[in-house]
Amino acid sequence: MITATQQPLLLSPFTAEDLGQLQVHLPALKLFSFRGPGQSGGVATSLAPLTKQLGTKVQWIAVSGVPNADEKPIAGFSFHKPELADELVAQYGKAVQNYLWPLLHGMTERASFDSEEWKNFRQLSLMLAHQSQKISSRSFPTLVWLHDFEMVLMAPMLAMDAGVILSHFWHVPWPSAEVMADSPVGAEITEALLANRVLGFHTVEYTSNFLKSVEKLIPDAEINWEAKTVKYRGNVTQVVAMPLGLDYPYWQRLARQCRVQVEAIPVTHRLAHQIILGVDRLDYTKGILEKLEALELFLTENPDYHRRMHYVQLAQPGFATPQFDEYAGKVKMRVKEINQKFRLDGWEPIVLMTGHFEHTQLAAWYQTADVLAVTPVRDGLNLIAKEFIACRNDEQGALVLSEKAGCSSELVSGALMVDPQDPKSVAAAFQQGLTMNPEEKRRRMVSMRHIVAWNRLHDWACGFLRQAIDAAK
């Protein structure tokens, strides 16, 4: 259950005065990420006010996914891909996928630590920091923004440069202190983040888990629990909870533009009268198998819904690793089993669609669905839920939401909250969503749309950078 004390910081919309304060301190920004702008959750979009209104120059350094020279340039951005050996990058990726990803989601039974992979992870981080020194920031001091957990070891290396203000936003969960204490590199990871001036998480839970990890693993650190600061080796790190916002007007526009597709979807796919929708990456953290178990229970206990509804799963690819390939295979097999069990006169309850889906396609599906089921077993935030809300200009549709999703603390007032690993809880929410009257749908959706509209993507990015500048004063 989400309580009032667990509410994250929701920023008020940015004003001209706020932007004016940033203009003095932000002529240039160095941004580091593992993947470039096409795969980084709207970060480039979030920085648009800085580049357009302030003339800020963003220098983006990434290991992969940097735009080619013949691609349309993004105004105000320059992209840099350091020269790194392919084998070293591959080993770095293995450390990320095989160890860090499951560790940080608290799934230690899936986490496979390899000391050689970690050595290469550390080496690539050092090389990335060293090569970035060759890129002049044309600004003093230099504001550096590290994105996500792949950049975890970068801050101590970059901190050796004079005049650097370091900030890091952590997009995945931070697990319990006990999980980090059991990790052979838990102390190294935790200590590295204390070289930042500001460290951002999506939820209050993650900030609390981080501070408890510092307390357990870094005994020399001084923690101010009320101020959420950590003093360590002469540096003070401000820890903040700031959930990622959404480009709300963008999704509203898409929703209006794809009304023809919305009308066509039920006919094209021969769908029943009511639709439960799932939009997930084929990733064991997303809880697809658990959701399918709940769907099987729902169909067993509610035979009246046979032929009256469909569950549509839009499944996007996960990491290209044996673990994720195995998980994708299990999902497909489970879908086949459930369809065979409940098949009736040509009707099968599940429609599984795999591949990459464009935003226009998603916007159409969001409006077609009666219920969206977002039920990860652990998720840093989950923007799918927010996209669905932004697209529902009709103020209809029900959201079934896992209490383990980072966005649950923002959307608790309107979503049907569930324990993703309790099939009875999820099945009951499916029934509630399908039978909910229009007025209750409207009340719940309006409540969530107010939150999502308020916490916009641009305000999130500018607010986080303002925190970094304030912490450096």
C-alpha positions as CSV (number, residue, x, y, z in Angstrom):
1,M,0.0,0.0,0.0
2,I,1.3,3.5,-0.9
3,T,1.2,6.0,1.9
4,A,1.4,9.7,1.9
5,T,4.9,9.6,3.3
6,Q,6.0,7.7,0.2
7,Q,5.0,10.4,-2.3
8,P,7.8,11.6,-4.5
9,L,8.6,15.1,-5.4
10,L,6.3,16.4,-8.1
11,L,7.6,19.6,-9.6
12,S,5.4,22.6,-10.4
13,P,5.6,23.7,-14.0
14,F,8.7,25.7,-14.9
15,T,8.4,29.4,-15.2
16,A,10.3,32.0,-17.2
17,E,12.1,33.0,-14.0
18,D,13.2,29.4,-13.4
19,L,14.6,29.2,-16.9
20,G,16.4,32.5,-16.4
21,Q,18.2,31.2,-13.4
22,L,19.3,28.2,-15.4
23,Q,20.6,30.4,-18.2
24,V,23.2,31.9,-15.9
25,H,24.6,28.5,-15.0
26,L,24.0,26.3,-18.0
27,P,25.7,27.4,-21.2
28,A,26.7,23.8,-21.8
29,L,25.8,20.3,-20.6
30,K,27.7,17.0,-20.9
31,L,25.4,14.0,-20.9
32,F,26.6,10.4,-20.6
33,S,24.5,7.3,-21.3
34,F,25.0,3.7,-22.5
35,R,22.6,4.2,-25.4
36,G,22.0,7.3,-27.5
37,P,18.9,9.5,-27.9
38,G,16.8,7.0,-29.8
39,Q,16.8,4.6,-26.9
40,S,16.9,6.8,-23.8
41,G,13.3,7.4,-22.8
42,G,12.8,10.9,-24.2
43,V,15.8,12.5,-22.6
44,A,16.5,14.6,-25.8
45,T,12.9,15.8,-25.8
46,S,13.1,16.6,-22.1
47,L,16.1,19.0,-22.8
48,A,14.3,20.9,-25.6
49,P,13.6,24.0,-23.5
50,L,17.2,24.3,-22.6
51,T,18.5,24.1,-26.2
52,K,15.7,26.2,-27.7
53,Q,15.1,28.9,-25.1
54,L,18.5,29.1,-23.4
55,G,20.8,28.1,-26.2
56,T,22.4,25.4,-24.1
57,K,24.7,23.2,-26.0
58,V,24.3,19.5,-25.1
59,Q,27.3,17.2,-25.7
60,W,26.0,13.6,-25.6
61,I,28.6,10.9,-25.1
62,A,27.2,7.3,-25.5
63,V,28.6,3.8,-26.0
64,S,26.0,2.9,-28.6
65,G,23.0,4.3,-30.5
66,V,24.6,7.6,-31.5
67,P,22.9,9.1,-34.6
68,N,24.8,8.8,-37.9
69,A,26.1,11.8,-39.7
70,D,23.4,11.5,-42.4
71,E,20.5,11.4,-39.9
72,K,18.6,14.6,-39.2
73,P,20.5,16.5,-36.5
74,I,18.8,17.5,-33.2
75,A,19.1,21.2,-32.7
76,G,21.6,22.1,-29.9
77,F,23.0,18.6,-29.6
78,S,26.4,17.1,-30.6
79,F,26.9,13.4,-30.3
80,H,30.1,11.5,-29.6
81,K,30.8,7.8,-29.6
82,P,34.2,7.0,-28.1
83,E,36.5,4.5,-29.8
84,L,36.1,1.4,-27.8
85,A,37.0,-2.2,-28.7
86,D,33.9,-4.3,-29.7
87,E,34.9,-7.1,-27.3
88,L,35.2,-4.8,-24.4
89,V,31.7,-3.3,-25.1
90,A,30.3,-6.8,-25.4
91,Q,31.8,-7.8,-22.0
92,Y,30.4,-4.5,-20.5
93,G,27.0,-5.4,-21.9
94,K,27.2,-8.9,-20.3
95,A,27.9,-7.4,-16.9
96,V,24.9,-5.1,-17.4
97,Q,22.4,-7.8,-18.6
98,N,23.6,-10.9,-16.6
99,Y,24.3,-9.2,-13.3
100,L,23.4,-5.6,-12.7
101,W,19.9,-5.7,-14.2
102,P,18.6,-8.6,-12.1
103,L,20.5,-7.5,-9.0
104,L,19.0,-4.0,-9.1
105,H,15.5,-5.4,-9.5
106,G,16.1,-7.6,-6.4
107,M,16.1,-10.8,-8.4
108,T,19.3,-12.2,-7.0
109,E,18.4,-15.8,-8.1
110,R,18.9,-14.6,-11.7
111,A,22.0,-12.5,-11.1
112,S,25.2,-14.2,-12.4
113,F,28.4,-12.4,-11.3
114,D,31.5,-12.9,-13.4
115,S,34.7,-11.2,-12.1
116,E,36.2,-10.9,-15.6
117,E,33.0,-9.3,-16.9
118,W,33.1,-6.8,-14.0
119,K,36.8,-6.1,-14.6
120,N,35.9,-5.2,-18.2
121,F,32.9,-3.1,-17.0
122,R,35.3,-1.1,-14.8
123,Q,37.8,-0.8,-17.6
124,L,35.3,0.5,-20.2
125,S,34.0,3.1,-17.6
126,L,37.5,4.3,-17.1
127,M,38.1,4.6,-20.9
128,L,34.8,6.4,-21.4
129,A,35.7,8.9,-18.8
130,H,39.2,9.4,-20.2
131,Q,38.1,9.9,-23.8
132,S,35.4,12.3,-22.7
133,Q,38.1,14.7,-21.4
134,K,39.1,15.3,-25.0
135,I,35.6,16.9,-25.6
136,S,35.8,20.5,-24.5
137,S,32.6,21.6,-22.7
138,R,33.2,25.3,-23.4
139,S,31.8,26.0,-20.0
140,F,33.2,26.4,-16.5
141,P,32.1,24.9,-14.3
142,T,30.9,21.9,-16.4
143,L,27.6,20.4,-15.5
144,V,27.7,16.6,-16.2
145,W,24.5,14.5,-16.2
146,L,25.0,10.7,-16.0
147,H,22.0,8.6,-17.1
148,D,21.0,5.3,-15.6
149,F,22.7,2.4,-13.9
150,E,25.2,1.5,-16.8
151,M,27.1,4.7,-15.9
152,V,27.4,3.7,-12.2
153,L,31.2,3.8,-12.0
154,M,31.7,7.0,-13.9
155,A,31.3,9.7,-11.2
156,P,34.6,9.1,-9.3
157,M,36.5,9.1,-12.5
158,L,35.0,12.3,-13.8
159,A,35.2,14.0,-10.4
160,M,39.0,14.2,-10.8
161,D,38.5,16.9,-13.4
162,A,38.5,20.5,-12.1
163,G,35.2,22.4,-12.2
164,V,32.9,19.5,-12.8
165,I,29.4,19.4,-11.2
166,L,28.3,15.8,-11.3
167,S,24.7,14.6,-11.3
168,H,23.3,11.1,-11.9
169,F,19.7,10.0,-12.5
170,W,19.0,6.3,-11.7
171,H,16.1,5.0,-13.8
172,V,15.9,1.5,-12.4
173,P,15.0,0.4,-8.8
174,W,17.5,0.5,-6.0
175,P,17.1,-2.8,-4.0
176,S,17.2,-3.3,-0.3
177,A,20.4,-2.7,1.7
178,E,20.6,-6.5,2.3
179,V,20.7,-7.2,-1.4
180,M,23.5,-4.7,-2.0
181,A,25.4,-6.0,1.1
182,D,25.4,-9.6,-0.3
183,S,26.8,-8.4,-3.7
184,P,30.5,-8.7,-4.2
185,V,30.5,-5.2,-5.8
186,G,27.7,-3.7,-3.7
187,A,30.0,-1.4,-1.7
188,E,31.9,-0.3,-4.9
189,I,28.6,0.6,-6.6
190,T,27.2,2.5,-3.6
191,E,30.5,4.3,-2.9
192,A,30.8,5.4,-6.6
193,L,27.5,7.2,-6.5
194,L,28.6,9.4,-3.6
195,A,30.9,11.3,-5.9
196,N,27.8,13.0,-7.4
197,R,26.4,16.3,-6.1
198,V,22.9,15.1,-6.9
199,L,21.6,11.6,-7.2
200,G,18.0,11.2,-8.4
201,F,15.6,8.2,-8.2
202,H,12.0,7.8,-9.3
203,T,10.5,7.0,-5.8
204,V,11.0,7.7,-2.1
205,E,11.4,3.9,-1.6
206,Y,14.5,3.9,-3.8
207,T,16.0,6.9,-2.1
208,S,15.4,5.2,1.3
209,N,16.9,1.9,0.1
210,F,20.0,3.8,-1.2
211,L,20.6,5.7,2.1
212,K,20.2,2.4,4.1
213,S,22.8,0.8,1.7
214,V,25.2,3.7,2.4
215,E,24.6,3.3,6.1
216,K,25.3,-0.5,5.9
217,L,28.2,-0.5,3.4
218,I,30.0,2.9,3.8
219,P,30.6,3.4,7.6
220,D,32.6,6.6,7.1
221,A,29.7,8.4,5.4
222,E,27.6,10.9,7.3
223,I,23.9,10.7,6.6
224,N,21.4,13.4,7.2
225,W,18.2,11.5,7.1
226,E,15.9,14.5,7.2
227,A,17.7,16.5,4.5
228,K,18.5,13.3,2.5
229,T,22.2,14.2,2.1
230,V,25.3,12.1,2.4
231,K,28.7,13.7,3.3
232,Y,31.6,11.5,2.2
233,R,35.3,12.4,1.6
234,G,34.6,16.1,1.3
235,N,31.6,15.8,-1.0
236,V,28.0,16.2,-0.1
237,T,25.5,14.2,-2.2
238,Q,21.8,15.4,-2.3
239,V,19.5,12.4,-2.8
240,V,16.1,13.2,-4.4
241,A,13.0,11.4,-5.5
242,M,11.8,12.8,-8.8
243,P,9.6,10.5,-11.0
244,L,10.2,10.9,-14.8
245,G,7.6,13.0,-16.5
246,L,5.9,12.5,-19.8
247,D,5.6,14.7,-22.9
248,Y,1.8,15.0,-22.2
249,P,0.8,17.3,-25.2
250,Y,2.7,15.0,-27.6
251,W,0.7,11.9,-26.6
252,Q,-2.6,13.9,-26.6
253,R,-1.8,15.0,-30.2
254,L,-1.1,11.4,-31.2
255,A,-4.3,10.3,-29.7
256,R,-6.3,12.8,-31.7
257,Q,-4.5,12.0,-34.9
258,C,-5.0,8.2,-34.9
259,R,-8.7,8.1,-34.4
260,V,-9.1,6.3,-37.7
261,Q,-6.8,3.5,-36.6
262,V,-8.7,3.2,-33.3
263,E,-11.9,2.5,-35.2
264,A,-10.1,0.0,-37.5
265,I,-8.3,-2.1,-34.8
266,P,-11.2,-4.2,-33.6
267,V,-12.3,-5.0,-37.2
268,T,-8.7,-5.7,-38.5
269,H,-7.9,-8.1,-35.6
270,R,-11.4,-9.5,-35.2
271,L,-11.6,-8.6,-31.5
272,A,-14.4,-9.1,-29.1
273,H,-16.5,-6.4,-27.5
274,Q,-14.1,-5.8,-24.6
275,I,-10.3,-5.7,-24.6
276,I,-7.7,-6.0,-21.9
277,L,-4.3,-4.7,-23.2
278,G,-0.8,-5.5,-22.1
279,V,2.2,-3.6,-23.5
280,D,5.5,-5.0,-22.2
281,R,9.0,-5.7,-23.1
282,L,9.7,-9.5,-23.1
283,D,11.6,-9.1,-19.8
284,Y,11.2,-11.2,-16.7
285,T,10.8,-8.0,-14.6
286,K,7.6,-7.1,-16.4
287,G,5.6,-10.0,-15.0
288,I,4.0,-11.2,-18.2
289,L,3.9,-14.9,-17.1
290,E,2.3,-13.8,-13.8
291,K,-0.2,-11.8,-15.7
292,L,-1.1,-14.7,-17.9
293,E,-1.6,-16.9,-14.8
294,A,-4.1,-14.3,-13.5
295,L,-5.8,-14.2,-16.9
296,E,-6.2,-18.0,-16.8
297,L,-7.8,-17.8,-13.4
298,F,-10.1,-15.0,-14.6
299,L,-11.3,-17.1,-17.5
300,T,-11.8,-20.1,-15.3
301,E,-13.9,-18.2,-12.8
302,N,-15.8,-16.1,-15.3
303,P,-17.0,-18.3,-18.2
304,D,-19.5,-15.6,-19.1
305,Y,-16.6,-13.6,-20.6
306,H,-15.7,-16.3,-23.0
307,R,-16.0,-14.9,-26.5
308,R,-16.9,-11.5,-25.0
309,M,-13.4,-10.3,-24.4
310,H,-9.8,-10.6,-25.7
311,Y,-6.5,-10.1,-23.9
312,V,-4.1,-8.4,-26.4
313,Q,-0.4,-8.6,-25.5
314,L,1.9,-6.3,-27.4
315,A,5.3,-7.8,-26.7
316,Q,8.5,-5.8,-27.5
317,P,11.9,-7.5,-27.6
318,G,14.1,-7.7,-24.5
319,F,17.9,-8.0,-24.3
320,A,19.4,-10.3,-26.8
321,T,20.6,-12.9,-24.2
322,P,19.9,-16.5,-23.5
323,Q,18.0,-15.6,-20.3
324,F,15.6,-13.2,-22.1
325,D,15.3,-15.5,-25.1
326,E,14.2,-18.3,-22.8
327,Y,11.7,-16.0,-21.1
328,A,10.2,-15.0,-24.4
329,G,9.9,-18.7,-25.3
330,K,8.0,-19.4,-22.0
331,V,5.6,-16.5,-22.7
332,K,4.8,-17.8,-26.2
333,M,4.3,-21.3,-24.9
334,R,2.0,-20.1,-22.1
335,V,-0.1,-18.1,-24.5
336,K,-0.5,-21.3,-26.7
337,E,-1.5,-23.4,-23.7
338,I,-4.2,-20.9,-22.5
339,N,-5.6,-20.4,-26.0
340,Q,-5.9,-24.2,-26.4
341,K,-7.6,-24.6,-23.0
342,F,-10.3,-22.0,-23.7
343,R,-10.7,-22.1,-27.5
344,L,-14.4,-22.0,-28.4
345,D,-15.9,-21.8,-31.9
346,G,-12.8,-20.2,-33.4
347,W,-12.4,-17.8,-30.5
348,E,-9.1,-17.7,-28.5
349,P,-8.8,-15.4,-25.6
350,I,-5.2,-14.1,-26.2
351,V,-3.9,-12.2,-29.2
352,L,-0.1,-12.1,-29.0
353,M,1.7,-9.5,-31.2
354,T,5.5,-9.3,-31.1
355,G,7.9,-6.7,-32.5
356,H,8.6,-3.0,-32.2
357,F,5.6,-0.7,-32.1
358,E,5.6,2.9,-33.2
359,H,4.1,5.6,-30.9
360,T,1.1,6.1,-33.3
361,Q,0.3,2.4,-33.1
362,L,0.5,2.4,-29.3
363,A,-1.7,5.6,-29.1
364,A,-4.3,3.8,-31.1
365,W,-4.2,0.6,-29.0
366,Y,-4.3,2.6,-25.8
367,Q,-7.7,4.1,-26.9
368,T,-9.0,0.8,-28.1
369,A,-8.5,-0.9,-24.7
370,D,-11.1,-1.1,-22.0
371,V,-8.4,-2.0,-19.5
372,L,-4.7,-1.6,-19.5
373,A,-2.8,-4.1,-17.4
374,V,0.6,-2.9,-16.2
375,T,1.7,-5.5,-13.7
376,P,5.6,-5.7,-13.5
377,V,7.0,-7.7,-10.6
378,R,9.5,-4.8,-10.3
379,D,9.9,-1.7,-12.4
380,G,11.8,1.5,-12.0
381,L,8.9,3.7,-13.2
382,N,6.9,2.4,-16.2
383,L,5.9,5.0,-18.7
384,I,3.4,2.8,-20.5
385,A,0.8,3.6,-17.7
386,K,1.4,7.3,-18.2
387,E,1.2,7.1,-22.0
388,F,-2.2,5.3,-21.7
389,I,-3.5,8.0,-19.4
390,A,-2.3,10.8,-21.6
391,C,-4.0,9.2,-24.6
392,R,-7.4,8.9,-22.9
393,N,-8.8,12.2,-24.0
394,D,-12.2,10.5,-23.6
395,E,-11.5,10.1,-19.8
396,Q,-12.4,6.4,-20.1
397,G,-10.5,3.2,-19.6
398,A,-9.3,1.5,-16.5
399,L,-5.7,1.0,-15.3
400,V,-4.7,-2.2,-13.5
401,L,-1.4,-1.3,-11.9
402,S,1.2,-3.3,-10.0
403,E,2.2,-1.9,-6.6
404,K,5.7,-2.7,-7.6
405,A,5.8,-0.3,-10.5
406,G,7.6,2.9,-9.7
407,C,4.7,5.1,-11.0
408,S,2.3,3.5,-8.5
409,S,3.1,6.2,-5.9
410,E,1.9,8.8,-8.4
411,L,-1.2,7.0,-9.8
412,V,-2.5,5.3,-6.6
413,S,-5.6,7.6,-6.5
414,G,-7.0,6.3,-9.8
415,A,-5.5,2.9,-10.7
416,L,-6.7,-0.5,-9.6
417,M,-3.7,-1.5,-7.5
418,V,-2.6,-5.1,-7.4
419,D,0.0,-7.5,-6.1
420,P,1.5,-8.8,-9.4
421,Q,2.4,-12.1,-7.9
422,D,-1.1,-12.8,-6.5
423,P,-3.2,-14.1,-9.4
424,K,-6.4,-13.6,-7.4
425,S,-5.6,-9.9,-6.9
426,V,-5.0,-9.4,-10.6
427,A,-7.9,-11.5,-11.8
428,A,-10.3,-9.5,-9.5
429,A,-8.9,-6.2,-10.9
430,F,-9.6,-7.5,-14.4
431,Q,-13.2,-8.1,-13.6
432,Q,-13.5,-4.8,-11.8
433,G,-12.0,-2.9,-14.8
434,L,-14.3,-4.6,-17.3
435,T,-17.5,-4.0,-15.2
436,M,-16.6,-0.4,-14.0
437,N,-19.3,2.1,-14.9
438,P,-18.4,5.2,-17.1
439,E,-18.6,7.7,-14.2
440,E,-16.2,5.8,-12.0
441,K,-13.8,5.4,-14.9
442,R,-14.0,9.1,-15.5
443,R,-13.4,10.0,-11.9
444,R,-10.3,7.7,-11.7
445,M,-8.9,8.8,-15.1
446,V,-9.4,12.5,-14.4
447,S,-7.4,12.1,-11.2
448,M,-4.5,10.4,-12.9
449,R,-4.6,12.8,-15.9
450,H,-4.1,15.7,-13.5
451,I,-1.0,14.1,-12.1
452,V,0.5,13.1,-15.5
453,A,-0.3,16.5,-17.0
454,W,1.3,18.3,-14.1
455,N,4.6,16.3,-14.0
456,R,5.7,17.0,-17.5
457,L,8.9,15.8,-19.1
458,H,10.4,19.2,-19.6
459,D,9.8,20.2,-16.0
460,W,11.4,17.0,-14.8
461,A,14.7,17.5,-16.7
462,C,15.0,21.2,-15.9
463,G,14.1,20.6,-12.3
464,F,16.7,17.9,-11.9
465,L,19.4,20.1,-13.4
466,R,18.4,23.0,-11.1
467,Q,18.8,20.6,-8.2
468,A,22.4,19.9,-9.3
469,I,23.2,23.6,-9.7
470,D,21.8,24.5,-6.3
471,A,23.7,21.7,-4.7
472,A,27.0,23.0,-6.1
473,K,26.5,26.6,-4.7
